[in-house]
Amino acid sequence: MFASYKKHNNQLYNKLVELSRNKFFYQDLKLLDNFETRVLLIFFHFIIILKLKKKEINKDRSQDLFDNIFQNIEVNIRELGYGDTGVNKTMKNLNKIFYDILFKIDESENSSFLYKEKLLNKYFYNSKNTNKQNSVKLANYMDDFQNFCFDLNVNNVLKGSINFKFKV
């Protein structure tokens, strides 16, 4: 009758939310400042971390992190006033989007996001507001974040100790 959730440590989720709220995305890149964009930014940051640290994080821990991220997103969707049917439909769509991004990033032979510009454009820009310069800036941001996270200690990352500052 009532869903029971595992108690999670939300430090990584909170850091991902903080990263997704960076004014750079909304003022400089002109991304839409809405719930969907922030969730997509959370996904991209999270996938970069998972990809870089997959050898250091066991499968059970990865699943716990995934569950925690999606559980928090679900709570936020409910707070926006969605009913059970709307939450389920939205979560199903977000799950598809997450795996689409994950697989497209994994299948790419080149690790640079400049080569994944089409993927970034698919989720952040539509054909009407695509701006090549902003698209390249977003790719550079993702590359810098990826490079920053590469040498971080996995335990610090999982505790949300990611002090990334993008230099435009």
Helices and strands as residue ranges (DSSP letters): H 11-20, H 23-23, I 24-28, H 35-53, H 59-79, H 84-107, G 113-116, H 117-124, H 132-150, H 154-158
